[in-house]
Every structure is written in structure tokens, then in C-alpha cells.
Amino acid sequence: MSSFVIEGGHRLSGAIRPQGAKNEALEVISACLLTSEEVTISNVPEILDVRNLILLLEGMGVKVTRHEKGKYTFKADDIDLEYVESEEFVRKCAALRGSVMVVGPLLARFGSAWFPKPGGDKIGRRRVDTHISGMVSLGAELSYDSDRKAFFLHVPEGRHLEGRYMLLDEASVTGTANILMAAVLAEGTTTIYNAACEPYIQQLCSLLSAMGAKISGRGSNLLTVEGVAGLHGAAHVILPDMIEVGSFIGMAAMNSSSITIKDVSYGDLGIIPDSFRRLGINLEQRGDDIFVPEQDSYVIESFLDGSIMTIADAPWPGLTPDLLSVMLVVATQCRGSVLIHQKMFESRLFFVDRLIDMGAQIILCDPHRAVVIGHDHKFQLKANNMLSPDIRAGIALLIAAMSASGTSVIGNIEQIDRGYEDIDIRLNALGACIARQ
């Protein structure tokens, strides 16, 4: 198990460019399974989760060409269906959270798909009901194999997936993506209401449309899909990762530093910049860049009636839950108090125990809510030895360690590597002092 050794207290300066969006990459790479023609994708983040998905596709028979860093071509013209039905494949899928995204394409194009309970972060329950109920609505039959601990979806012989109206029980991003990829090859019209409308889904719609799909309602929670007989090849560019953008904003504020975040696709960040402004961070939009100026103090806003500020996650265009861990850490050095309400996952706030050990003033109210009383940079956090429990808590702990007095060690950094590419190298270029061991 690898570790980061972080010497805290170093100011950051300079410019940094975010990687391609992890969550979008997992969706659009999986979409290559919908056609036998070449799909070229640029700005691919070469992080652990994405590399593992690409290895999974190669094992299935997808031809993968890496043209240069971040640019790949995928050609799924000779899928090994015998392997896709095997226990080994199901076992590999169970270990990789991103594998859920291959289910819809496999079902749509080949008529069957295994759906094991997915791996990934240990952040609480992550239901797959939306995925499965959507595909059953399209006409797939469902069974469960207790030996493989996996669901099996298949289209009965002589039949096809058929479009229909469905109202999703939750605005699941991955669930919407999976159903959308299954629906593009279904017969007739599919209407998906309460669909997720995150930029990741909008980007997937753009790629599928470029491949010949007929989708309307992009950017809304009501998607209409007219099924087509087949899709062709296309090219696609992945957006900058909004979670990295938010992480870099947090790092600058936590270290009272001034940095520029380049090429952020500002129009796709939604409420993220304003959410950080609520913590007193005076970030500026400069073209398509974000400039975070150095400040002596960051004052948390109150609501108009004077009550304590609450920052909570919500479906898009609300705040993504993936940034709440970062915002919680930043709040520990702001002036004032804030309630962080993590609605989606019940285990994501448990990492605050490590921050409390570092001297942060945090009251964990329950698995979903924590009150943070900021130090206003009057008291520096103390170094600590920690383990990264998941991707987002891992980057939050790294941010805390970068601002702490002394040398901290973070173990299990494979979790951080799953979502952040060469993060130690890139942050050291800004002035951080991080060693990988």
C-alpha cells in the first residue's frame, strides 16, 4: 500500500489545468460498445478507474489504440461474447465501480448482460435499482445467480428492447446513462422522466447523437429517445473535471494561496463557484480560467435571516456531493460556522474524525450532517497519520495535510489515484511538498 508524505505549510502559486472528467470518461468510453465502428475520445484522464475500465474492455475484445496522452480510439467489432458470459468477467466487473456502465450497451447490442454488485468507494449504500428497473421496463428479463452474486439481464429470444415511458425513482447519473445507452437501440420511443441532467449526461447525449442516436431534451430532466437500428463511429472531447476544479479552489483557500485554474469550461461548473463564494472565497472568472486570489481571511456567509449557512448536495443543477468533503475541510480555516449536509451517502462524513485529531472544530451530528466551526487561520491544523477511505475524502485529507503544521502521512493513496492523475507531481509544481512512498 503506497503513501503520501506531506510537509505542510507551503504556499501555492502558479497555474494548473484540470484533467478530463472521470465520471464522463467512464460513460463515454463504455458507449463505444454500442457500435462496431471506431470511436475516438480525447482528454481522457489516465487515472486508475479509467485505466481499469479500458483493461476490462480490452479483455472483452475491444481494440484500443492510444494515440497520445489522453487520446484513444476504441473499436468494438469483435467482442468475445463467451468471455462476457464467464465467471471471470463477472468477478472483474464486481471489483470495478465503472463496470456498471457496460451493462446498458451490452444489453442493447448483444441482448444480455451480467450485473454484479459493483465495487468502488465504501461510502454507504449505492443502489442499482434504478438501472435494473429501467432495463426491465425496456423489456429485459431479470434473474439472480446466487453463486456469482450477480443479476442477469437478457432479452428473450425473438424479441427486442422496446421503448416506453418511465419515471425514474431517483435522478441517478449512472442509472440515467445506462438506461439511455440501452434505449438508443430499442424499438420505438423511450421517454425518461426525472432523468439526471448533469454535464456528464449532456456530454453522453452529445456523443450518442454524433453516433447517430436520436435524443431530445439534452440538459433537462426529460429525455426522449427515438430508437435506431444501429450506431456508427464518432469523435468526442471530454470536459474538464469539475471536481478537480473545486479541489484546486479548496487547496488555494486552505493554504491562503493565489493560483490560476486554466481552461475550466466555466459554463459547465454550475453552482460550484458560487458555493465556494459562500465560504468567503473571492474567486474570479477570467475568460475560461478561474483566478483564486490570496486572502487573509475567508468569512462564511449567513442566510439573510442571520441563520447558520447550510451547504448541501442536490441533483444537478444543485451542488455535486463529490465536493462536500473538500468544502468541509476548507470551512475548518474560514471564519464562522457552516452546516455540511451530505444527503446522498451515509458514510461519507466519517473521515472527519481524522480532521478532529488534527485540531479541527467539527461536530458530527449524524451520518449525514456535520457542523464546522472555522479557525479563521488563527490555529493551524496539526500533522497526522491517516488512511484514505475513498477518493473524495482522500483528496480532502490531502488538502488538510498540505495546510497542517508538520509532516503528515496518508496511506491507501490508491483511492486518491483512482480519481486524480499524478496529483503529487502536479501539486508539487505549484509549490506543495508531497513525496510518494
N, C-alpha and C positions, 0 to 999 in steps of 0.2 A: 504494500500500500504506500503510494507516494505522498509527500507532504510539501507544503509551502512553509518556508521560514521567512517571516516578515519582520523587518526592522521598522517600527512605526515612527511617526512624527515627521516624515519627509513631505515637503510641499510639492505639489504637482504643477507642471506648466507645459505649454505646447499644444499640439493638435493631435487628435486621434479620430480614426474613421471606424464606424461600427461595421461589424461583419454582416453577412446576409442573414435574414430572419430564419432562425431554427425551425419554428413551427410551420412557417410557409414551406420551407425546404422539404420537410417530411411529407407534406401533402402533394406538392407538385412533382416530386420525384416518384412517388407511388403512382401518380396519374399516367406515367409512361407505360404502365401495364395495360392501359386501355387500347393501345394501338400496336400494330406490328411495325410501324414506321419509326424513324428516328425523331427523338425529342431532345432538343439541346437546351440546357439550363445553365445560366450564368449567375455569378455572385453566390455560389453555393458555399455555405460555411463549412469548413473542413474540421468539424468537431466530432466528438466520439459518437454521439447519437446518429448523426448523418452518415458517418463512415460505416457504422454498423448496419444501417439500413441499406446502403449501397452494397455491402458484402452479402446481405440477405438476398438482394435482387440478383446479384451475380450467381449465387448458389441456385437460384431458380432458373437460370439460363439467360438472363438479360445481358446483352453485350454492352459493356460500359467503356467509354473512351474518355480519358482525361486529357483535354487539350492543353490546359494550363491551370494554374491555381484557381479554383473556384468555377471552372467551366467544364461541363461534362455533357456527353451525348449518350443517351440510353436507347437501346433498340431491343424491344421485347418480341422478336419474331420467332423465337424457338424456345418457348417455356417448357421446362421439364415437369409436366403435369404429374408424373409418377412421384417425383420428389416432393412436389407441393402437397401431395396427399400423405406423405410419410410422417412417422412419429418424430423423426429428427427435425423436420421443418417446423412442426408444431412446437417442439421443445425450444427451438431457437426463437420463434415468434414470442413465446411466453416470457423470454428474458429481455425483450426489447419493446419498450413502450410504443415506439414509432411503427411497429409492425401492424398495429390496428388499421393503419391507412391502406394496407394492401388488400383488405377484405372486400371492400366495395368493388374495386377494379377486377379482382379475380372472379367474384360472383357474376359481375356484369358480362365479362368477356368469355369466361370458361364454364360458368354455370354452377360452381361450387367453391366453398372456401371454409377453412378451419378458422375458428375464432377463440384462441385460448385467452385466459385471463392475462392481461398484459402486465409487463414489468414496468420499471421506471422508478420514479421518486416514491418514497414512503411518506406521503403527506396526507394520508387518510383515504377514505373510500373514493374510488374513481369509477363510477358506474358506467357500464356499457349497454344499459337497457335501451338508450336512445338509438344507438347503432343498430341493434338487433331488431327492435320493433319496427324501425324504418324499413329494413330489408325484408322483413316478413310482410309488411304492408305492400311491398312491391311484388310479392308472390313467392318469395323464397320459403322453403320448409325448414324447420329448425329441429335439431335433436342435440342431445348432450352425451358425450363419451366420458364416463367416469374414470376410465383408465388414463386417457390423455388429459383429463381435466380441461376439456375444451368443448365449445359449441361447434356444431357442423351445420352450415347453411348450404342448401342446394336447390336448384330449380328442377322440378320434376321433369322427367324425360318427355319430350314432345311439347313442352311449354316454354314460355319466355317470361322474363320480368315484365310487368305491366305497370304503367304509370297510374298514379292515383293521388288524391288529395290526402295530406297528412298534417296533423298539428303536433309538433314535437313537444314532448313533456318537459324539455328544458332546451335552452338555446346553446346546445353543446357545439363547440367549434369542430372538434374531431368527428362528432356524430353527424353534423351537417355536411362536412366534407365527404365522409364515407357514403352517406345516402346520395349526395349529389353525384358522386362518381359512379354509383350503381345506376342512377336514374338516367344518365345521358345515353345509355344504350338500351333502356327499357322501351317497350312499345307504348305509344300514346303519350299523354301529358301527365307529368308529375308536378304537383303543387306542394311546396314545403313551406308551411307557416310556422312562425316562431323560430325561423332559421337564424343561426348565428350570422352576424354581418361584419365581423372583424376584417381588417385589411387582408388577413391570410385567406379568408374565404373569397373576398373580392378578387384577389390575385389568382386563386384557383379557378374562379369563373372565367377570368381573362384567358388563362392557358387553355381551358377546355373549349372555350369559344374559338380560340385560334386553331384548335384541333378539329373544329367542325361541329361542336356541340351547339345546341340552340337553347340559350339560357337568358331569361329576362328577370329583372328585379335586383340586379347586382347592387350591393350596398344597402339593401333593405332586408327586413326580416321575412319577406315573402318572395320566394324564388319559384319561378315557373320554368320547367324543363320539358321541351318537346324532344322525345327520344329520336335518335338517328340510328341508322343501320351500322355505321362504323365511323371511326375517327382516323385522322391522318396525323402526320408529324407536324411539329411546330417548334418555335424557339420562345424562350421566356427568360426574363431577368427578375431575380428575387429582390424584394425590398430590403432596405437596411433593417436590422433587428431593433425594434422599438425598446426591447427590454435592455439591450446593451446601451442604448442611448440614455435611458433612465438610470442605469447603473453608473454611467460616467458622470451624469449630473450629480448623483449622490456622492460619488467619490470626491468630486471637486468641493462640494459644500462641506463634507465631513472633515476635509483637510484645509479648509479656508483657502482654497487654491483657485487659480484662474486658468481655465482651459477652453479650447475650442473643439467642438464635436462636429466633424465635417460630413457633409452630404447625408443628412438625416432623413430626407423625404418628409419635411416638416408637416405637410398637409395630411400625412397618414399617421401622425402621432396622436391625433385626437385630443383628449383631455389631459394627457400626460404632462405637458409643460405647465399648464395651469395648476395641476395637482402639486407639483414641486413649488410653484409660487406660493401656494397656501402655507408652505413651511418657511416662507420668508426668503426663498432663493430668487434673486433678481436676474434670471437668465434672459438673454436677448436673442431674438431671431435675426440672423444676418444672412440674407439670401436663403440658401438651403442649409446653412450652418446654424449651430447654437453656440453662443458665447456665454460661458458661466464666469462672471467676474468674481474676484476675490472680495470677501466681505468680512468685517469684524464680527458681525452678529447676524443671526438669522432668526427673525421673530415670527413665531407661528400665529397665523390669523385666528380670530374668533369669529363665530357666526354673528350676524347683525344684532341678534338679541343678547349678545355677550356670552353665550354658552360655549362650552369647550368644542374645539374643532374636531370633527369626526371625518376620517378618511377611510372609505370602504370600497371594496371591489364591486363591480357590477358588469353585466353583459355590455358589450360594445354598443354605443359609444361611451359607456362608463369606463372606469379605471380597471385595467387588467390586474388580476390577482397576482401575477408574476412579479409585480413591482412593490407589493406591500412590504415584503421583507426589507428591501432597500430603504423604503421611506421610513420604516420603523427605526432602523439604525441611524439614519440622518437626523431624525427627531431627537435622538438622545443628546445631541450637541446644539440643538436650537434653543431659543428662549421661549418658554411657555409649555403648555401641555396639549396633548392630542390623543384621541381615542382611535386606535387602529382596529378596524373591524374586518376580519378575514371571513367572509361568508361562505366561500366555496369549499374550503378544505379544513377539516377539524384538527389536523396535526401540524399545520404549517407554522404555528407560532411557538411551538415548544422549544425552538432554538434560543428563545430569549433568556433561558437560564444561563447560557454562556455569556450573554451580554451583561446580565446582572452580576456574574462573577467578575466581570471587567470593571464594574463600578457604575453601570448604567442604572438609572432610576426607572424601573418598569414594574407595573402591577399587571400580572397576568390574571385577568378576570375569569376567564373560562377558555376552552379550546379555540374560541373564535375571536376573542377581544382582548386587547392589551392597552393599558393607559401608559403613556410615556411622558415623564417629566424631564424636560430638557435641561442640560447643564450650562447652556449658553457659552460653551467653550471655556468656562471658568474652571472646569475639572476635566483633566484628560483621562480617558479610559486607560486601564492597566492591561499590560500584555497577558495573554492566556494561552494555554494549550487546549486545542479543540479538535473535533471531528466535524466534517461537513456532512449533514444529514441528507441534503438534497441540493439540487442545482441552485435554487434561488436563495435558500438560507446560506449556502456555501459562499456565494458572492457577497452576501450581507456581512458574514463573518470576516471575509477578506477586507471589506471596506472598514469595518471596525478595527481590525488589526493594523491597517495602514495608518490609522489616526492615533493608535494607542502608544503609551509610553513604554518602551522596552521592546523585546523581541518575542513575537508570538509564533506558535506552530499550529498549522491547520492540517490535519490528516484526512485521508479519504478524499483527496482532491480529484480523484477520478470523477466524482459527482460534478465538480465545477467544470472539468474538461468536457463533460457531456454537453454543456451549453455555451462555453466561452472558449474561443480559439486562441491559443498562445497568449493567454491573458497575462501571464507573468512577464513575458517579453514585451508586450505592448505597453503595459503599465510602467515597467522599468524605463522605457523610452520617455515617459513623462516625468520621471524623477522618483518613482517608487523604488523600494529596496526589497525585492522578493526573490528568494532563491528556491529552486525546485530540488527536492531530495528524494 
